Amino acid sequence: MMILVMQYLVMLALLLLALPVLVLLVQVLSARFAPQRVSPLSDQRPRVAVLVPAHNEASGIAEVVAGIREQLQAGDRLLVVADNCSDATAAMARAAGAEVTERFHETLRGKGYALDHGIRHLSQQPPEVLIMVDADCLLGKGALDRIARVCRHSGRPVQALYLMHAPESTGPMRRIAEFAWVVKNLVRPLGFQKLGQPCQLMGTGMAFTWEQIRKAELATGHIVEDMKMGVDLAGAGQAPLFCPDAMVYSFFPSSESGAQTQRTRWEHGHLSVIMSYVPRLLAGALKTGNGALASLALDLCVPPLALLVMLTGVAWVVTALIFLLFAWSAPLVLASVLLACIGVSVPLAWSGFAREVLSLRELLAAFGYVARKLPLYFKFIFNRQVEWVRSKRDSE
């Protein structure tokens, strides 16, 4: 009886693992080989407001504001929310030409509260399209114009391509992190976009119609408010569109403390969203027959790449031991198939989209990167981060 129960549990665990592995494989194959989709544009450029939440960003806010202003047109607005700042963020943003509102609160802290404050400020003269850009992000050429036009034409939220770059002369671990980011924010959403499916919101480079954003629940301290907002909008029948032709970009912190804070916030938030929202989205998709909702649930179920590789490798080792002890081959066969899927997905993603990010030798050494993230995942189990924490900037 005990052996039957063990067999059932092992196969169940492998089937649960198979779902994100197969979703990743489909996304990578689609991104590499499916024909490109072009997002239709509105004939007229809508009037936009760019909202920039900022907390102690005095060292870089002027460059961000200057880059945004270059892409604004007559009638557009640029609003910086200086949120609980103890430095000269507000003064530097005003001097660079932005409209600024300041917000202070002892306990209600985090990006979501800053966004809510900015939207209420803009509601006196609302734009047609609102675009959110983080205070440490720069814009690619024509990014605002393109996502604003796609948003107006589709009537849906639009997510630009958001990339993170490793600082120059950095070590291989940062470049491996950049590769994982390329897989998450370029390869996977591009694969689904080519299949006509929605994407997750990524926190910056996001465009919304005013009607969408004014109804959004933003005043929360959720650790990844962008993912939550994308899920909420998908539940309302307005799943986000991916626009790979528009880009925003930023840089990983050079300091290990800043990078660690950033990784913890992103990955703990991602895992929390998987646990909280994927079952709800799948149930909603089955109940309503909403294919976009099901696709977003499948996309959300894919954990961070390092964790997925780690889980697949552990599954293979465990099933190999089971085969040696009990001569039970079915789990080992399934685990081997999943490991082969990972072995196809990762090199295909690298060869198609990240050859300039890191060398093949560095990619093969990525197992060291996976091992270094073990404490982060143990911390999720025993001491999960649940509040938004800003990453330390290099200038600090």
N, C-alpha and C positions, 0 to 999 in steps of 0.2 A: 504493500500500500504506500509506504513512504517513497519507494522508488517511482511509483506512478505520479505521486504528487510532485516530486522533484522534476520528473520529465515534463510535466505540464508547466511548471513555473519557468523552467529553462526555455522551453519553446515560446512561452508567452513573452518573456523578456526579449528574446531574439526577434520576435515579430514586431514588438514595439520599437526596437532599434532599427529594424528594416525600413520603417516608414521614413524617418529623416534621411537615412542613407540613400534610399531610392529617389526621394524628392531632390536631394542634392545632385544626384547623377542626371536626372531629367533636366534640371536647370542648367547644368554645365554643358550637356550635349546640345540643348537648345541654343544657349548663348554662342556656342562655337559654330553650329552648323545650320540652324534655322535661318530663313530669310529675314532681313531687317524690316521692322515696322517703322513707318514714319508717322509721328503724331500730327494730326491736322492742326493748323493754326487759325486763330481768329483773324479776319481781315483787318480789324481795328485793334490797336493796342489799348487795353483797358487802363483806366486811371488806377494807379497802384499806391499802396502805402507799404513801406518796408519797415518792419518792426525788429529792433535789435535789443534783446535783453542783455544787460551787462552788469557784472559784479566785479568791482575792482579790476578794471581792464584799462587803466590809464596808459599803460605802456604801449598798447597796440590799437586802441580804439580809433585814433586819428587816421591810421592807414585803412582800417575797415570802412570808416565813414567816407573817405575820399574815393575808395573803389566803388562803393555803392552809388555815390553822387554822380560818377561818370556815366552811369547807366540809367539815370532818372530822366524823365521828360517833364515838360510843363504840366503842372497840376498834380504831380506826384508828391508824396511826403516821405520823409525819413525820420522815424522816431526812435530814439535811444531811451530805454528805460534803465536808468542808473539805480540798481536795486541793492539797497543796504550797503552802499559803497562807503568805504572809509578812506578813499584816495581821491584823485582829481579826475575820475572818469567823466563826470558830468561836465566839468569845465573844458576838458580836452575835446569832448564830443561837440559841445557848442562851438568851440573855436574852429573845429573842422567843418562846421556848416550844418550840423544836424539839429533837429528839434529834440529837446530833452525834457523828460519828466523824471523826477526822483521819487523813490519809494523807500520807506523805512518801516520795518516791523520787527519786534523782538523775537517772535516765535514763528510766524508764517514766512518761512524762507524757502527759496528754491525757484527754479526757472519758471515753473508753471504759474506761480503767483505773479512774477514779473510780466509774463505774457498776458495774463488776465488784466493786470493794471494797464498795460499799454493798449489793449483792445478797448477798454472802457474810455480811455483818453481819446482814442481815435473815433469813438462812436458819435461825437459831436458833428463831425464831417466825414462820414464813412467812405472809404474807397470802394471801387468795384472789386478789386482783388487785393488781398493782403498777403504779403510775402514775409516769411520769417527767416532771418539770417543770424547765426550766432556771432558773438562779439569777437571770436578768434578766427573767423572764416573770411576768405577772400573769394571773389567771384571770377569765374571764367568769362571770356568775351561773350557778350550778348545774352548772358544767363537770365537776367531779369525779364527781358523782352520775351524770350522764348517761353518760359514757364507761365508768364502772365497770359500770353496768347493761347497756349494750350489749355490753361485753366478756364479761360473765358469760352473757348470753343466747346470743350467737353462738359463744362459745368461740374467737374469733379476736382478733388484735391490733386495737386501735381507735385511730385517729388523729383528734384534735380539729382543728378549724379553727385554724391558727396564722397570725396576721397580724403584720406589722411596720408601724409607723406612722412617718411622718416627723416630726421634732420641730417644734414650733410655730415660726412665722416662719422657716422654712427656705427654701432656694432651690428652683427648679423641678426641678433634677436629683434631689434627694431625693424629690420627689413623683413623678417619673417612675419612680424605683426602687421606690417604694411601689406604683405601678400594676403594674409587672412582677411584684412579689411577689403582688399580688392575682390576677394571671393564673395564676401558678405554684401558689399554695397554696389558692386558692378556686375559680377558674373551672375549671381543668383537673381537679382531683379531683372537683369537684361534677358535672362533665359525665360522668365515668366512673361516679360513684356512681349517677347517674340511670339509667345503662345497666346497672347491676348488676355493675360491675367494681371491682377493688381499687384502692388508692392506695399511694403511697410513704409511708414514715415520714418525719416532718419534724424529729425531734430533740427535740421537747418536746410536752407534751400527749398522750403515748402511754400506752395502757393494755394490759397483758398479763396473762394468767392466770399463776399462779406456775409451772406446769409449762412454759409457753412460755419464760419469761424465765430460769429457772434453767438451761436448756439452751443459751441463747444464747451465742455467742462474742463477748464484749465487751472483753476485756483486750487491745486492740490500739490502736495509735496512728493508726488510719485517719482520714483527714482529714474524712470525712463518715460517721461510724460509724452514723448513723441510716439512710441509704440502704442501706448494706451489710447492716444487720440486717433491713431490710424485704425485701431480695432473698433473704437466707438463709431467712427464714421462709416466703416465697412458694415457694422451692424445696422446703420441707418440707411444702407443702400447706396453709399457714396464711397466706395473703395478707392484708394489713391491710385493714380497713374504714374508710371515711371517715365521720366524724360531724360534719356542718356545724352542728349545733345546739349543740355545745359549743365554746367558744372560749378560746384562750390568746393573749396578745398581748404585744408588746414594742415597743421604739423603736429606730430606726436611730441609731447614734452621731452626734452633732453634728460631731465632729472629723473632718476628712478622713482622717487616719491610721487612726482606728478604723474608718471606713466602708470604706477601702481594704483593710484586713486582713480584714474580714468578707466583702467581695465576693470577694477572692482565694480565701479558704478555701472558700466555697460553690461558686463557679463552677469552680475547678480540681478540686474534689472531684467535682462533677457530671459534668464532662467525663471524668474518670478512671473513674467508674462506668459511663458510657456505653461507653467503650472496653473495659472489663474484663468487664462483666456482661451487656450486651445480647446479644452473640452467644451467650453461654452460656445465657441464659434462653430465647432463641428456639429453640436446639437442644433444650433440655430440654422446651419446650412441644411441639415437633414429635414428640419421642420418646415423650412420655407422653400427649399429647392434652390437656394441662392448659390450658384456656382462660384461667384467671386468670393463669397464668404468662406466657402470650402477651400478655395485656393489660398486665401490669406492664412487660414488655419494650418494648412500644410506647410506653408512657408515659415510660419512662426514656430512650428514644431522642430525645425532644424536648429540644434544648439550651436554655440560657437564652434568653429572648425576644430580647434585643438581638442575640445571636449569630445566631439564626435569621433575623431581619430582615436583618442584615448579609449573611449568606450568600445569601439569596434575591435581594437587590438586586445583589450582585456577579454572581450567576449570570445575571441579566437583562442586565447590561452586557456581559458576556463573550459571551453568545449573540447579542446585537445586533451586536457586532463580527464574529463569525463569519458572520452573515448578510450583512453588508456586504462582507466579503472573499471569501466562497465561495458566496454566494447559497443557503445551506443553511438552510431555514426551520424544520425540525422542532424543533431545540433552542430557538429563540426562542419558538415557540408554547408549548412545555412550560414554559419559564421564565416566560412571561407568565401562564400559568394559575396557576403557583405564586405569583407576585407578587400576582395577584388574590385568591388564597386568603388570603394574609397581609393584604391590603387589606380583606378582609371580616372576618377573625377579630379583628384588633386593635380596630377601631371597635365591633364587637358586644360584645366583652368590656368595653370602656370604658363604653359606653352602658348596659349592664345592671348593672355592678358597681362602677364607679369614677368616676362623675360627681362625687362629693363629694371625690375624692382629688386630681384635677387637672382643669383646664379643657380644652376642645377645642383651644384655641390652644396650650397647653402640650404636649398630646399630639402635635400636628403638628410641634412643635419637638423631638420626641424623637430626631430623627436626630443632633442634637448629642450626646445622651446615648450613642447607639450609637458615635459616633466616639471619645468619651472612653474607651470600654472597649477600644479596639484594643490598647493596651499590655498590658492584662491577658491578652488572648488570645495575643499574641506571647510573653508570659512563660510561658504554659502550654506553648508549643512548645519554648522554649529554656531555661527555668529554672523548671520546674513545682514548685509547692509540694506536698510529699508528707507533711508532718507537721502535726498539729493545732496551731494558734496561736490563743490567745484574743484577741478583739477588745478594743482599748483602750476603757475606759468614759469617759463624759464627765467623771465626777468625778476622773479621773486627769489 
